[in-house]
């Protein structure tokens, strides 16, 4: 990014010949779009250029804080990871190593806490990790009362992409995974383009075991890490 911007600046000042890459960079920036030259090496995102740059700065900030002591934050902004699945796989690897179980027999378990503000997470999870940065599409999330876990609910008018509370991710054996009754297998994507940006499947609790998950399937309910 720095090199391409310095070259463009020099080209506009007449110090360098304007190349096709410079012209494309200038045109994209004029339209507030992510330059193709940057997209080629960057992470999946459909944001406009100002929002994308702000997001990039926040990502760098978390990585700087992470690298100071190499200790993960109390709740990790998973959306800021270049490859989110690597972090989730590390949770399974750590669990497999600590329990002596084969890695290929492990799956992720997702429990949604009732804490919507990650700043209120004062201690790291004893097992697994707390992560945040998900938004819902096609549904809303109703927090539970007391220590009870919340559940999916109908969309609230004018709230198109409600944020999901902090998620607690652990690893369990496949045979211990909760059954389909009462849970919706929610696909998790990086962007709303879905498709190739798929990361993993989170089991989200429904309001009851009798609730038909087809309701959420037909609504296209999904979790996203990079809302526009």
HELIX and SHEET records of a PDB file:
HELIX    1   1 UNK A    2  UNK A   12  1                                  11    
HELIX    2   2 UNK A   20  UNK A   30  1                                  11    
HELIX    3   3 UNK A   36  UNK A   39  1                                   4    
HELIX    4   4 UNK A   49  UNK A   69  1                                  21    
HELIX    5   5 UNK A   78  UNK A   80  5                                   3    
HELIX    6   6 UNK A   84  UNK A   99  1                                  16    
HELIX    7   7 UNK A  103  UNK A  105  5                                   3    
HELIX    8   8 UNK A  118  UNK A  120  5                                   3    
HELIX    9   9 UNK A  174  UNK A  176  5                                   3    
HELIX   10  10 UNK A  195  UNK A  197  5                                   3    
HELIX   11  11 UNK A  214  UNK A  218  1                                   5    
SHEET    1   A 4 UNK A  75  UNK A  77  0                                        
SHEET    2   A 4 UNK A 129  UNK A 132  1                                        
SHEET    3   A 4 UNK A 167  UNK A 173 -1                                        
SHEET    4   A 4 UNK A 106  UNK A 112 -1                                        
SHEET    1   B 4 UNK A 135  UNK A 137  0                                        
SHEET    2   B 4 UNK A 222  UNK A 224 -1                                        
SHEET    3   B 4 UNK A 183  UNK A 189  1                                        
SHEET    4   B 4 UNK A 198  UNK A 205 -1                                        
SHEET    1   C 2 UNK A 140  UNK A 142  0                                        
SHEET    2   C 2 UNK A 151  UNK A 153 -1                                        
END                                                                             
